[in-house]
Amino acid sequence: MLYLTQKPRLHTTETHRALRAADGYLYLGLVDDALGELNRIQKPERDDSDVLLSRIRVLLHMKKWTSAEALSGRGEKLHPQEGEFTVQRAFALHQMKKSAAAEQAIMAAPEWIRRTGILHYNLACYQARLGDISQARECIDAAIQMNAGIKKNARLDPDLQALWN
């Protein structure tokens, strides 16, 4: 599943099937099965951005933050035009309690990500965890202005609870 971009990509039939199966398994919470599907993909396509992103999402669900961060960094180098690698890397850093590094990573995101609200939402989480509630509030307000749908998630996000208390 592509989260930030919706560009169709060409894959072999086997890779396409494995990616769809991995997404389905991940949706059902069957992370080992999802990883098994991704492991079936042949080497020539393992560095494809869709394959890397799918593997990163599995690693994030498994809470393997260090592996997800490292693979996201690799994806950034291999596919600099694909901004989701930056977002996922920053998220992994944040989960590792490295919010300052996460903020630095997300600030290097491509300009188009700044127009989605995702960048500002993530910055709000990082600032809240770092204890700068006023900056976190400014960031979440900017994110909500760009995408009103973010407000519902923000109210439920444990990183942002200090904003609502």
HUKADA-V578673 format. One record per residue. N is the residue number from 1. PSI is psi in degrees with one decimal (999 if undefined). OMEGA is omega in radians with two decimals (* if undefined). NEAR is the number of other C-alpha atoms within 8 Angstrom. Layout:
N/PSI/OMEGA/NEAR, N/PSI/OMEGA/NEAR
//
This chain:
1/133.9/3.11/6, 2/128.7/-3.07/6, 3/-47.8/-3.05/6, 4/-24.3/3.13/6, 5/156.5/3.13/5, 6/29.3/3.14/6, 7/123.8/3.08/4, 8/142.9/3.12/4, 9/151.1/3.12/4, 10/129.2/3.10/4, 11/163.1/2.98/8, 12/161.0/3.11/6, 13/-41.2/-3.12/6, 14/-42.3/3.14/8, 15/-43.3/3.11/11, 16/-45.6/3.12/9, 17/-43.4/-3.12/8, 18/-40.5/3.12/12, 19/-44.0/3.12/13, 20/-42.1/3.12/9, 21/-42.6/3.12/10, 22/-42.7/3.09/15, 23/-43.5/3.13/11, 24/-47.0/3.10/9, 25/-41.6/-3.14/12, 26/-40.9/3.09/11, 27/-37.0/-3.14/7, 28/-1.6/-3.14/6, 29/14.0/-3.12/6, 30/73.0/-3.00/9, 31/-36.4/3.12/11, 32/-39.9/3.10/6, 33/-39.3/3.10/9, 34/-45.3/3.12/15, 35/-38.8/3.09/11, 36/-41.6/3.11/9, 37/-43.4/-3.13/12, 38/-31.9/3.12/13, 39/-17.7/3.11/7, 40/-15.6/-3.12/7, 41/134.4/-3.10/11, 42/150.5/-3.06/8, 43/-42.3/-3.10/6, 44/-26.8/-3.10/5, 45/-1.9/-3.10/10, 46/-23.8/3.11/9, 47/4.0/3.05/10, 48/143.7/-3.06/7, 49/-40.3/3.13/9, 50/-40.1/-3.13/7, 51/-45.2/3.11/12, 52/-44.5/-3.13/13, 53/-38.9/3.11/12, 54/-43.5/3.11/13, 55/-40.2/3.12/10, 56/-43.9/3.13/12, 57/-39.0/3.09/9, 58/-45.7/3.13/12, 59/-38.7/3.11/12, 60/-41.1/3.09/11, 61/-30.6/3.12/8, 62/-3.4/-3.10/7, 63/34.3/3.05/6, 64/72.3/-3.00/9, 65/-44.0/-3.09/12, 66/-44.9/3.12/9, 67/-41.0/3.13/8, 68/-40.6/3.13/15, 69/-43.9/-3.13/13, 70/-44.5/-3.13/9, 71/-35.0/3.08/10, 72/-41.6/3.08/15, 73/-40.5/3.08/11, 74/-43.0/3.11/8, 75/-38.9/3.10/14, 76/-39.9/-3.13/13, 77/-41.4/-3.11/7, 78/-32.9/-3.04/7, 79/68.8/-3.06/8, 80/-20.5/-3.14/8, 81/-13.6/-3.07/6, 82/97.4/-3.05/8, 83/-18.6/-3.10/12, 84/-28.1/3.10/9, 85/-40.2/3.13/12, 86/-44.4/-3.14/14, 87/-44.8/-3.13/11, 88/-38.6/3.12/12, 89/-44.5/3.13/15, 90/-40.8/3.12/14, 91/-44.5/3.13/10, 92/-43.5/3.10/14, 93/-42.7/3.12/15, 94/-43.8/3.14/12, 95/-25.2/3.10/9, 96/9.4/-3.13/9, 97/31.8/3.09/6, 98/59.0/-3.02/9, 99/-35.6/3.11/14, 100/-42.3/3.10/8, 101/-37.1/3.11/10, 102/-43.4/3.11/15, 103/-44.3/3.12/11, 104/-42.1/3.13/8, 105/-46.0/-3.07/11, 106/-28.5/3.12/13, 107/-17.3/3.09/7, 108/2.9/-3.12/7, 109/152.7/3.09/11, 110/152.9/-3.08/8, 111/-36.6/-3.08/6, 112/-27.2/3.12/6, 113/-30.7/-3.14/11, 114/-22.4/-3.13/11, 115/-3.3/-3.09/7, 116/-17.6/-3.07/10, 117/-18.4/-3.11/15, 118/-44.3/-3.13/9, 119/-47.7/-3.09/13, 120/-36.0/3.08/12, 121/-49.1/3.14/13, 122/-41.5/3.10/10, 123/-37.8/3.09/13, 124/-43.6/3.11/15, 125/-44.9/-3.11/11, 126/-44.6/-3.13/15, 127/-39.8/3.11/13, 128/-43.3/3.14/15, 129/-32.3/3.10/9, 130/-8.4/3.08/8, 131/3.1/3.13/6, 132/80.8/-3.04/9, 133/-37.7/-3.12/10, 134/-41.2/3.09/6, 135/-38.9/3.10/10, 136/-42.0/3.14/15, 137/-41.6/3.10/10, 138/-42.2/-3.12/9, 139/-43.0/-3.11/12, 140/-34.5/3.08/13, 141/-42.6/3.11/8, 142/-41.3/3.14/10, 143/-43.5/-3.12/16, 144/-35.8/3.08/12, 145/-36.5/-3.13/8, 146/-29.8/-3.10/9, 147/99.5/-3.07/9, 148/-25.6/3.13/8, 149/-19.5/-3.14/7, 150/-26.7/-3.05/11, 151/-41.4/-3.13/8, 152/-46.8/3.11/7, 153/-40.1/-3.10/8, 154/-37.9/3.14/10, 155/-26.1/-3.10/9, 156/-11.5/-3.05/8, 157/121.1/-3.13/8, 158/-28.1/3.11/5, 159/-23.8/-3.05/9, 160/6.8/-3.09/13, 161/-34.0/-3.13/10, 162/-23.7/3.13/8, 163/-27.1/-3.03/9, 164/-9.1/-3.13/6, 165/999/*/4
//
